[in-house]
Structures are given as structure tokens and as C-alpha cells.
Amino acid sequence: MSFKKHILTVFLVIINLIAFAAAPPPPPGAGPGCWPPPCMPIDGGITLLMAAGAAYGAKKIYDSRKKTEADQ
């Protein structure tokens, strides 16, 4: 029973650390972190992620069809 209490205690401590670990607020009078928007390059990463997902999905479909044909 004490092992379960220790696990529960550790779990609750970790949850509290995660819940209250926040970044400090920005200093007063500070503008947005980066302006104008071109300084936020998210297009390249998203495009690569979508391409990788499409390739993975195509491979899974190909393998599934190949397995079905081999079973017949």
C-alpha cells in the first residue's frame, strides 16, 4: 500500500509542477515578440510534415493492398 501512496504523491507533485510552470509575463511596454509576421517561418516545417504524412499514408495503403493481393 505504501508503494501506491508514493506513486500517487510523485504523480501529484509532477502534475503541480507542470500546471504552475509558466513563463513570466513580458515586461511592461514591450510589443509583440516578433513583428512583422515574416519573421515567423512556419510554412517550411508544416509543408515537410504534410509531405511526410502523405508519403507514410501512401506506403501504408500500398503495403495493405500488396498484403491483400498476396493473401488471395
C-alpha positions as a Markdown table, in Angstrom:
| # | Residue | x | y | z |
|---|---|---|---|---|
| 1 | Met | 0.0 | 0.0 | 0.0 |
| 2 | Ser | 2.8 | 2.4 | 0.7 |
| 3 | Phe | 4.2 | 2.0 | -2.8 |
| 4 | Lys | 0.9 | 3.2 | -4.3 |
| 5 | Lys | 0.9 | 6.2 | -1.9 |
| 6 | His | 4.5 | 7.1 | -3.1 |
| 7 | Ile | 3.5 | 6.8 | -6.8 |
| 8 | Leu | 0.4 | 8.9 | -6.1 |
| 9 | Thr | 2.5 | 11.5 | -4.3 |
| 10 | Val | 5.0 | 11.7 | -7.1 |
| 11 | Phe | 2.3 | 11.9 | -9.7 |
| 12 | Leu | 0.6 | 14.8 | -7.9 |
| 13 | Val | 3.9 | 16.6 | -7.5 |
| 14 | Ile | 4.7 | 16.3 | -11.2 |
| 15 | Ile | 1.2 | 17.5 | -12.1 |
| 16 | Asn | 1.5 | 20.5 | -9.9 |
| 17 | Leu | 5.0 | 21.3 | -11.3 |
| 18 | Ile | 3.6 | 21.1 | -14.9 |
| 19 | Ala | 0.5 | 23.2 | -14.1 |
| 20 | Phe | 2.4 | 26.0 | -12.4 |
| 21 | Ala | 5.4 | 26.1 | -14.7 |
| 22 | Ala | 4.6 | 29.2 | -16.7 |
| 23 | Ala | 6.7 | 31.8 | -18.4 |
| 24 | Pro | 7.0 | 35.1 | -16.7 |
| 25 | Pro | 4.9 | 37.9 | -18.1 |
| 26 | Pro | 6.6 | 40.2 | -20.6 |
| 27 | Pro | 7.9 | 43.5 | -19.3 |
| 28 | Pro | 5.5 | 46.4 | -19.4 |
| 29 | Gly | 5.5 | 48.4 | -22.6 |
| 30 | Ala | 7.0 | 45.6 | -24.7 |
| 31 | Gly | 5.5 | 44.9 | -28.1 |
| 32 | Pro | 4.9 | 41.6 | -29.6 |
| 33 | Gly | 7.8 | 39.2 | -29.7 |
| 34 | Cys | 8.3 | 39.4 | -33.4 |
| 35 | Trp | 6.7 | 41.8 | -35.8 |
| 36 | Pro | 6.0 | 41.9 | -38.8 |
| 37 | Pro | 4.9 | 38.3 | -39.4 |
| 38 | Pro | 7.6 | 37.3 | -42.0 |
| 39 | Cys | 9.9 | 36.6 | -39.1 |
| 40 | Met | 7.8 | 33.5 | -38.1 |
| 41 | Pro | 8.8 | 30.8 | -40.7 |
| 42 | Ile | 6.2 | 28.1 | -40.1 |
| 43 | Asp | 5.5 | 27.3 | -43.7 |
| 44 | Gly | 8.6 | 25.1 | -44.4 |
| 45 | Gly | 8.1 | 22.9 | -41.4 |
| 46 | Ile | 4.4 | 22.4 | -42.0 |
| 47 | Thr | 4.9 | 21.6 | -45.7 |
| 48 | Leu | 7.5 | 19.0 | -44.8 |
| 49 | Leu | 5.3 | 17.5 | -42.1 |
| 50 | Met | 2.4 | 17.2 | -44.5 |
| 51 | Ala | 4.6 | 15.6 | -47.2 |
| 52 | Ala | 6.0 | 13.1 | -44.8 |
| 53 | Gly | 2.4 | 12.2 | -43.6 |
| 54 | Ala | 1.2 | 11.8 | -47.2 |
| 55 | Ala | 4.2 | 9.6 | -48.0 |
| 56 | Tyr | 3.6 | 7.5 | -44.9 |
| 57 | Gly | -0.1 | 7.1 | -45.7 |
| 58 | Ala | 0.7 | 6.1 | -49.3 |
| 59 | Lys | 3.2 | 3.5 | -48.1 |
| 60 | Lys | 0.6 | 2.1 | -45.6 |
| 61 | Ile | -2.0 | 1.8 | -48.4 |
| 62 | Tyr | 0.5 | 0.2 | -50.8 |
| 63 | Asp | 1.6 | -2.3 | -48.2 |
| 64 | Ser | -2.1 | -3.1 | -47.3 |
| 65 | Arg | -3.0 | -3.7 | -50.9 |
| 66 | Lys | 0.1 | -5.8 | -51.5 |
| 67 | Lys | -0.7 | -7.9 | -48.5 |
| 68 | Thr | -4.3 | -8.4 | -49.6 |
| 69 | Glu | -3.2 | -9.5 | -53.1 |
| 70 | Ala | -0.7 | -11.9 | -51.6 |
| 71 | Asp | -3.3 | -13.5 | -49.4 |
| 72 | Gln | -5.6 | -14.2 | -52.4 |
